Amino acid sequence: MQIKKPQDTLIIMSELVLPNDTNTLGNLMGGRLMHWMDIAAAIASQKHCNCPVVTASVDNVSFANPIKLGNLLTIEAKLTRAFNTSMEVYLRVWGEDLTAQYKYLSNEAYMTFVALDPNSRPRKVPELVPETDSERKMFDGALRRRQLRLILGGKMKPEDAGELKALFTHE
């Protein structure tokens, strides 16, 4: 299986925020944003594993700044780590007022996807090797984030989370 780099999975997707995408305040609806984020993250994951993927989890989605009607939305999605059958994707969402020439960070999130074989069963994914210091930092943090997801989802006992053990036990 071919080893891949985070840069190989980078997706940049842009959308113009139209009236049908907004709420009564003229802001992009959160559900619409999450829909677009899910698409971008799925494409990044598919670029890595070259097979269909499904969304396994969405971490905390924080809305720092609203994206207004008429603004350009840009989503950057890139894998941070590949595990056995799952992949963590980091997303940054930018809003841009093209008229005022002002770009701002609106949102950040992590999403996890699972690769599927032709029978819709989880399948092994290629290794992801970080190259930059920033990529290595995200790669290292991905294991802790994964363990936390598994604990919160009831799929791992806190005492089994080696990276997080100190947070959940008293020694």
Secondary structure in CASP SS format (residue, H / E / C, confidence):
PFRMAT SS
TARGET T0000
AUTHOR 0000-0000-0000
METHOD secondary structure of the structure
MODEL  1
M C 1.00
Q C 1.00
I C 1.00
K E 1.00
K C 1.00
P H 1.00
Q H 1.00
D H 1.00
T H 1.00
L C 1.00
I E 1.00
I E 1.00
M E 1.00
S E 1.00
E E 1.00
L E 1.00
V C 1.00
L C 1.00
P H 1.00
N H 1.00
D H 1.00
T E 1.00
N C 1.00
T C 1.00
L C 1.00
G C 1.00
N E 1.00
L E 1.00
M C 1.00
G H 1.00
G H 1.00
R H 1.00
L H 1.00
M H 1.00
H H 1.00
W H 1.00
M H 1.00
D H 1.00
I H 1.00
A H 1.00
A H 1.00
A H 1.00
I H 1.00
A H 1.00
S H 1.00
Q H 1.00
K H 1.00
H H 1.00
C H 1.00
N C 1.00
C C 1.00
P C 1.00
V E 1.00
V E 1.00
T E 1.00
A E 1.00
S E 1.00
V E 1.00
D C 1.00
N C 1.00
V C 1.00
S E 1.00
F E 1.00
A C 1.00
N C 1.00
P C 1.00
I C 1.00
K E 1.00
L C 1.00
G C 1.00
N C 1.00
L E 1.00
L E 1.00
T E 1.00
I E 1.00
E E 1.00
A E 1.00
K E 1.00
L E 1.00
T E 1.00
R E 1.00
A E 1.00
F C 1.00
N C 1.00
T C 1.00
S E 1.00
M E 1.00
E E 1.00
V E 1.00
Y E 1.00
L E 1.00
R E 1.00
V E 1.00
W E 1.00
G E 1.00
E E 1.00
D E 1.00
L C 1.00
T C 1.00
A C 1.00
Q C 1.00
Y E 1.00
K E 1.00
Y E 1.00
L E 1.00
S E 1.00
N E 1.00
E E 1.00
A E 1.00
Y E 1.00
M E 1.00
T E 1.00
F E 1.00
V E 1.00
A E 1.00
L E 1.00
D C 1.00
P C 1.00
N C 1.00
S C 1.00
R C 1.00
P E 1.00
R C 1.00
K C 1.00
V C 1.00
P C 1.00
E C 1.00
L E 1.00
V C 1.00
P C 1.00
E C 1.00
T C 1.00
D H 1.00
S H 1.00
E H 1.00
R H 1.00
K H 1.00
M H 1.00
F H 1.00
D H 1.00
G H 1.00
A H 1.00
L H 1.00
R H 1.00
R H 1.00
R H 1.00
Q H 1.00
L H 1.00
R H 1.00
L H 1.00
I H 1.00
L H 1.00
G C 1.00
G C 1.00
K C 1.00
M C 1.00
K C 1.00
P H 1.00
E H 1.00
D H 1.00
A C 1.00
G C 1.00
E C 1.00
L C 1.00
K H 1.00
A H 1.00
L H 1.00
F H 1.00
T C 1.00
H C 1.00
E C 1.00
END
